[in-house]
Amino acid sequence: MAGQSTRQSTGQSTGQSTERITLAKGLNLGLRKAMEADPKVLLMGEDVGKLGGVFRITDGLQKDFGEDRVIDSPLAESGIVGTAVGMAMRGYRPVVEIQFDGFVYPAYDQIVCQVAKLHFRSQGRIPMPMVIRIPFGGGIGAVEHHSESPEAQFAHTPGLKVVACSNPVDGYWMIQQAIACDDPVIFLEPKRQYHADKADLDDTVEPAPLFTSRVVRQGEDVTVLAYGPTVKTALKAAEAAAGEGRSVEVIDLRTLSPLDMGPVHESVRRTGRAVVCHEAHVNLGLGAELAARVQEECFYSLEAPVLRVGGFDTPYPASRLEEEWLPDLDRLLDAVDRSLDY
Amino acid sequence: MDGTAPVGPGAGFGPDLAEVFGPSQQHGGPELVQLLTPEGERVEHPEFRFDPGPGVAEDEAIRGLYRDMVLVRRIDTESTALQRHGELGIWAQLLGQEAAQVGAGRALRPQDFVFPTYREHGVAWCRGLDPLKLLGLFRGVDHGDWDPKDVNFGLYTIVIGAQTLHATGYAMGMQRDGVVGTGDPDRDAAVVAHFGDGASSQGDVNESFIFAASYNAPVVFFCQNNQWAISEPIERQSRIPLYQRALGFGFPGVRVDGNDVLATHAVTQAALQRARDGQGPTFVEAYTYRMGAHTTTDDPTRYRLSDDVESWKLRDPIARVEAYLKRNGLAEQSFFDAVAAEADELGVRLREGCKAMPDPQPLDVFDRVYAEMTPELEAQKAEYAAYLSSFEGAH
């Protein structure tokens, strides 16, 4: 199986209706489907109306669904999330767009103290079916605050669910599934992938459940755990490693809270080695939790310590340095080698 | 400059701020809307008048407001006593703010919705919420054990000002539900967002003003300016009277005597009707005074003069209604006796009910985190349950 991609649908195809889409298009189509399916779904954010968002994810939706359902907000992130809380209490399903990852912090209090806790505080009487979409990660040559990876801060917060899509087809399905979820979902979108690659969307194929991880490339020697933008990095690394006779299994985690550890444990018990790769700072990042869970469950199977490859423990650098700072194919392969040589 | 304007660093840039907190402002200033003086005399106001609503006699309505305030004060004093006896962990006192809360609470229609802070015990009373429910939070057995949908009264919110955004969003939802500006008095609805003078400095409160103004949301921002944010006086929060801030956000503001239940009722009623009619938000500053401490953990003797408290005792919200009713022969002594007896009964019920509240069970903590519990939390619960059961039978 080494070197063979198994990146394919998990369900049964029953039709021929395929379309070639980008991640941006997948998200746009998914949002449209969710709005058609449920009149209580509202979109709100900065520039999401006529402009269609700075990344054009909501392109054309205000024209078709009106200003009451696709709401251009004042420039105040706490205001966006806080008013969305009130709308959810009134029975709506708000989907809010945070324009860039680094701008979510003004809304941090509303997210961790209100969105995450209202269901708990109210003993289940106030559900919070809200989706907070955040374009995240770097690699687009942006100025400061536009390339952050804040996922651990939200995954650390009980009451939130956190997912990250990595490809166009997942974007299409996962946004619909997140909107249908009765719990608040932090929905992370790898912004550098928005307009990068295309994939075939077959609308008739049943998607995998939202809170599940997926093996996207099978291998035998080492397991690489990735999500969002680093899935592509991991697949490239696995391809390169295959050329050197090393068989790398890649898992797209997709869900960060809750973690779906079943496929991870199964994989690591086979390979005996695991490397986690994310753009976020390594210190206290998702990799730390993954390493802890793997050693708790796969202790006797491990042939090497779980290694982590990620952003350095510094603020995100000026963009001319970001390709050095971000985990890339070479740094990931270096970690794979260290794991195998241990 | 014509030579008569003040010359100095501030000349040409608006009013002399030294006058804003000068003697003329001591009890609310000339803008204060008042319908019943501290001495219990009715006074006219050109824009606001007390309207008990259709089919209700005015005297009967005022007796009702008196009863509400007496019972609400008993909830407060009884709860303070329960804290002193160790039955509550803490209590946020409302002493002195009964008129602000009862006036605002009784101006509501059933379809209106209220977002409280953690001190709106009087509004809760007007919404028909059992006051025992309020005690759970302060006793530490829950975070608010009532269904907001049952009484159209949200859960207490501890983070200062956060609920004003929820109120605005809820009001935006009402707009989308078509329950604003239809002209049907049983259908049109509005929201009241409660907060205090300290909260007026919070970003969330200011953002809620901006959102409400931008979308013309049907929300009444009801600020009880009780002069103190724990130890910090209002001068630390604002250099102008709070109600004047509203104009900068693009909607009207009014300052009402917060110790005058007829005035707070009249002003809130008018503001709610504007909102229900689709005319957007209003800022109501209920000018009052926190007669007690911030909470039972606070010690106001460290930061304010007892002379101030004494002067506000003369403006007591209940005493002026009692004086009005008695002087005008609108209530017999038997009425006052009956209200006092009812308050005593309420006190007994609160004491006994508070002590009888069951403690929450350890495993309960897992159950309401999510609408759909995660497998990992289920596993953690099972692990903890097994740990707890390992002690069964042990001594």
Interface residues (C-beta under 8 A of the other chain):
Chain A: L42 D68 S73 P74 A76 S78 G79 V81 G82 T83 A84 V85 G86 M87 A88 M89 R90 G91 Y92 P94 P106 D109 Q110 C113 Q114 L118 H119 F120 R121 S122 Q123 G124 R125 I126 P127 P129 P158 G159 K161 C181 D182 D183 F211 S257 P258 L259 M261
Chain B: D142 H143 G144 D145 D147 P148 K149 G154 L155 V159 A162 T164 L165 H166 A167 T168 G169 Y170 A171 M172 G173 M174 Q175 R176 D177 G203 D204 E207 S208 I210 F211 S214 D367 R368 V369 Y370 A371 E372 T374 P375 E376 L377
